[in-house]
């Protein structure tokens, strides 16, 4: 039986396997592109955050510089008005007050002192106005530079937003493509699995209806025997043979449920059964895993993957809490009293 199944698997359509491998490669490549786009978008978001901070700082600098320009201009205007006031005062003194003062001076020294004081005051006022005007001009030039920097940052931010939007669009498209590719991969794997199941069923061509009828009748008898044996099994009715071993166990269920097993009985994934390549059909096997144990009946052949020694039914695996491929402890049991026959 093992040889037949091995031959069936060796002749499985290679095209289906190639399509699955090709689709897996496409999914892997799409995932790589998605990861690359995500990394680039993350970097752009960091750059955008830096630009936003720089733009905010530039906006503050523009506002502060404008206030400084206004203050410097105001001071220069105040100095200009002071000069104008002094000029008007000097004019008044020159036309009336100054003449009165000149008539009032008693010495030449008083006259020289008056003239000198008046000249120095005008010089100081003029120097102050010049300094304030130059300061206002310098600040105004700085304001222009700050505003130009803000404009450059604004333009850079817009360009960055455009690139970010483009990447986000590409990211969405890539995510959509990846979802479709994964769905297609799942469908291809399901189709391949179905083909493998069909191969494992070892369909024989040219079987007469009479032979098929006898097989169906035999299958019903075996199903009844298996159900009776499973219902009979209790710990008190079993004793150990002392044959204990360990090995890697997998499990199977979906896709095989309702099909004829290698023993001839119908496989029901919720029943406590298992497949083995070496143990006889009907062997009672106690399986321990993670502190739990179940007793299964060997009804099928498998697993056909190197390194595995047992293939539990889905129900048995669930009772043990076993998922994937795990190492289990196996102990062959024997009935302590007469048991229902199987097969």
C-alpha positions in Angstrom: 0.0 0.0 0.0 2.8 2.3 0.9 4.5 1.7 -2.5 1.3 2.5 -4.4 0.7 5.7 -2.6 4.3 6.7 -3.0 4.0 6.1 -6.8 0.8 8.2 -6.9 2.5 11.1 -5.2 5.5 10.9 -7.4 3.2 11.4 -10.5 1.4 14.4 -9.0 1.1 17.2 -11.6 4.3 19.3 -11.4 2.5 22.2 -13.0 0.4 22.8 -9.9 3.5 22.8 -7.7 5.2 25.2 -10.1 2.3 27.6 -10.0 2.2 27.6 -6.2 6.0 28.2 -6.1 5.7 31.0 -8.7 2.8 32.6 -6.7 4.8 32.3 -3.5 7.7 34.1 -5.2 5.3 36.9 -6.3 3.8 37.2 -2.8 7.3 37.4 -1.3 8.4 40.0 -3.9 5.2 42.1 -3.2 5.8 41.9 0.5 9.4 43.1 -0.1 8.1 46.1 -2.1 5.5 46.8 0.5 8.2 46.8 3.3 10.4 49.1 1.2 7.5 51.5 0.6 6.6 51.5 4.2 10.2 52.2 5.3 10.4 55.1 2.7 7.1 56.5 3.9 8.3 56.3 7.5 11.5 58.2 6.6 9.4 60.8 4.7 7.1 61.3 7.7 10.2 62.0 9.8 11.5 64.5 7.2 8.1 66.1 7.0 8.0 66.5 10.8 11.4 68.2 10.7 10.3 70.5 7.9 7.1 71.4 9.9 9.2 72.3 12.9 11.6 74.4 10.8 8.6 76.1 9.1 7.0 76.9 12.4 10.3 78.3 13.7 10.7 80.4 10.5 7.2 81.8 10.9 8.0 82.8 14.5 11.3 84.4 13.3 9.4 86.3 10.6 6.9 87.7 13.2 9.7 88.6 15.6 11.7 90.3 12.9 8.7 92.3 11.8 8.2 93.6 15.3 11.9 94.5 15.5 11.6 96.4 12.2 8.6 98.3 13.5 10.3 99.1 16.7 13.5 100.3 15.0 11.5 102.3 12.5 9.5 103.9 15.3 12.7 104.9 17.1 14.2 106.4 14.0 11.0 108.4 13.4 11.1 109.6 17.0 14.7 110.7 16.6 13.8 112.5 13.3 10.9 114.3 15.1 13.3 115.2 17.9 15.7 116.7 15.4 12.9 118.6 13.8 11.8 120.0 17.2 15.3 121.0 18.1 15.7 122.7 14.7 12.4 124.6 15.2 13.6 125.6 18.7 16.9 126.7 17.4 15.2 128.7 14.7 13.1 130.5 17.3 16.1 131.2 19.4 17.9 132.4 16.3 15.1 134.8 15.4 14.1 136.1 18.7 15.4 134.1 21.7 18.9 133.9 20.5 19.0 137.7 19.9 17.6 138.2 23.4 20.2 135.8 24.8 23.0 137.5 23.0 22.0 140.8 24.5 21.9 139.1 27.8 25.4 137.6 27.8 27.9 139.4 29.8 31.0 137.8 28.6 32.4 136.3 25.4 32.9 133.0 27.1 29.2 132.7 27.7 28.5 133.3 24.0 31.0 130.6 23.0 29.6 128.1 25.4 26.0 128.7 24.0 27.2 128.2 20.4 29.1 125.0 21.3 26.3 123.4 23.2 23.9 124.1 20.4 26.2 122.5 17.8 26.9 119.4 19.8 23.3 118.8 20.5 22.5 118.9 16.7 25.5 116.6 16.0 24.3 114.0 18.6 20.7 114.1 17.3 21.9 113.6 13.8 24.2 110.7 14.8 21.4 109.0 16.7 19.0 109.3 13.7 21.6 107.9 11.4 22.3 105.0 13.7 18.7 104.1 14.2 18.0 104.4 10.4 20.9 102.1 9.6 19.7 99.6 12.3 16.2 99.7 10.8 17.6 99.0 7.3 19.7 96.1 8.6 16.7 94.6 10.3 14.6 95.0 7.2 17.2 93.2 5.2 17.3 90.4 7.7 13.5 90.2 7.6 13.7 89.7 3.8 16.1 86.9 4.3 13.9 85.2 7.0 10.8 85.5 4.8 12.7 84.0 1.8 13.8 81.1 4.0 10.2 80.6 5.0 9.1 80.6 1.4 11.7 78.0 0.6 10.6 75.8 3.5 7.0 76.1 2.4 7.9 75.1 -1.1 10.0 72.1 0.2 7.0 71.1 2.4 4.7 71.1 -0.6 7.1 69.0 -2.6 7.5 66.6 0.2 3.7 66.3 0.7 3.4 65.5 -3.1 6.0 62.7 -2.8 4.4 61.4 0.4 1.0 61.3 -1.3 2.5 59.5 -4.2 4.1 56.9 -1.9 0.9 56.5 0.1 -1.0 55.8 -3.2 1.6 53.3 -4.3 1.5 51.7 -0.8 -2.3 51.3 -1.1 -1.9 49.8 -4.5 0.8 47.4 -3.3 -1.3 46.4 -0.3 -4.2 45.7 -2.6 -2.0 43.7 -5.0 -0.5 41.7 -2.1 -4.0 40.9 -0.7 -5.0 39.6 -4.1 -1.8 37.6 -4.6 -2.2 36.0 -1.1 -5.8 35.1 -2.0 -4.7 33.6 -5.2 -1.9 31.7 -3.5 -4.4 30.3 -1.0 -6.6 29.2 -3.8 -3.7 27.5 -5.6 -2.5 25.8 -2.5 -6.1 24.5 -1.9 -6.2 23.2 -5.4 -2.9 21.5 -5.0 -4.0 20.0 -1.7 -7.2 18.8 -3.4 -5.1 17.1 -6.1 -2.9 15.5 -3.5 -6.0 14.2 -1.7 -7.3 12.8 -4.9 -4.0 11.1 -5.4 -4.0 9.7 -1.9 -7.4 8.2 -2.5 -5.7 5.9 -5.0 -8.6 5.9 -7.5 -8.6 2.6 -9.4 -10.0 2.7 -13.0 -11.9 -0.2 -14.5 -13.5 -1.5 -11.2 -16.8 -3.2 -11.8 -19.9 -2.0 -10.0 -20.1 -5.4 -8.2 -16.6 -5.0 -6.7 -17.3 -1.4 -5.8 -20.6 -2.5 -4.1 -18.7 -5.1 -2.0 -16.2 -2.5 -1.0 -18.9 -0.1 0.1 -20.5 -2.9 2.1 -17.2 -3.7 3.7 -16.6 0.0 4.5 -20.0 0.1 6.4 -19.0 -3.0 8.4 -15.6 -1.5 9.3 -17.2 1.8 10.2 -19.5 0.0 12.7 -16.6 -2.0 14.1 -14.5 1.1 14.6 -17.3 3.0 16.3 -17.9 0.1 18.6 -14.2 -0.2 19.5 -13.9 3.6 20.1 -16.9 3.5 22.4 -15.5 0.5 24.3 -12.1 2.1 25.1 -11.6 3.2 28.7 -8.4 3.4 30.7 -9.6 0.6 33.0 -10.0 -1.8 30.0 -6.4 -1.3 28.8 -3.0 -2.3 30.0 0.4 -1.3 28.7 2.6 -3.6 26.7 5.7 -1.8 27.9 6.5 -0.7 24.3 7.1 3.0 24.6 8.7 5.4 22.0 8.8 9.0 21.1 8.6 10.8 17.7 7.3 13.7 15.7 3.6 13.8 15.2 1.5 15.9 12.8 -2.3 15.9 12.3 -4.8 15.8 9.4 -8.4 16.5 9.0 -9.9 19.0 6.5 -10.0 17.6 3.0 -9.8 13.9 4.3 -13.0 13.9 6.3 -15.5 11.4 4.9 -13.0 9.6 2.7 -12.1 6.0 2.9 -8.9 5.4 5.0 -6.3 2.8 4.1 -7.9 0.3 6.5 -11.1 0.5 4.5 -13.0 2.4 7.2 -14.3 5.9 6.7 -12.1 8.6 8.1 -13.9 11.0 10.4 -11.7 13.8 11.7 -13.4 14.1 15.1 -12.8 10.4 16.0 -9.8 9.3 18.1 -7.8 7.7 15.2 -4.4 8.1 13.8 -2.2 7.0 10.8 1.0 5.1 11.0 3.3 3.6 8.4 4.4 0.6 10.6 1.7 -0.1 13.2 -1.0 -2.6 12.2 -4.5 -1.5 11.7 -6.5 -1.7 15.0 -3.4 -1.0 17.2 -4.4 0.8 20.4 -1.9 3.6 20.9 -1.7 5.9 24.0 -0.3 9.3 22.9 1.0 11.8 25.5 1.7 15.5 24.9 2.0 18.5 27.2 0.6 16.7 30.2 -2.5 15.3 28.3 -3.1 11.8 26.8 -5.5 10.1 24.5 -5.9 6.6 23.2 -6.2 6.3 19.4 -6.9 3.5 17.0 -4.6 3.1 14.0 -6.9 3.2 10.9 -4.8 4.8 8.2 -1.3 5.0 6.6 0.9 8.0 6.9 2.5 10.4 7.4 4.6 10.4 4.2 6.9 13.2 5.2 10.4 12.2 6.4 11.0 12.7 10.1 7.3 12.2 11.1 6.1 8.9 12.6 2.4 9.6 13.5 -0.5 11.5 11.9 -3.2 12.2 14.4 -6.8 12.9 13.5 -7.9 16.5 14.0 -10.1 15.4 17.0 -7.1 13.7 18.7 -4.8 16.6 18.1 -7.3 19.0 19.5 -7.8 16.9 22.6 -4.0 17.0 23.2 -3.7 20.7 22.4 -1.3 19.8 19.6 -0.8 22.2 16.7 1.7 21.8 13.9 4.4 19.2 14.2 5.4 18.3 17.8 7.2 15.5 19.6 4.9 13.1 21.4 5.3 10.0 23.6 3.6 6.8 22.3 2.8 3.7 24.2 1.2 0.6 22.7 -1.7 -0.7 24.7 -3.5 -4.0 24.7 -7.1 -4.9 25.9 -7.3 -6.2 29.4 -10.6 -7.9 28.4 -12.1 -8.9 25.1 -12.6 -5.9 22.8 -14.7 -5.4 19.7 -12.8 -6.5 16.6 -11.2 -4.1 14.1 -10.6 -4.3 11.3 
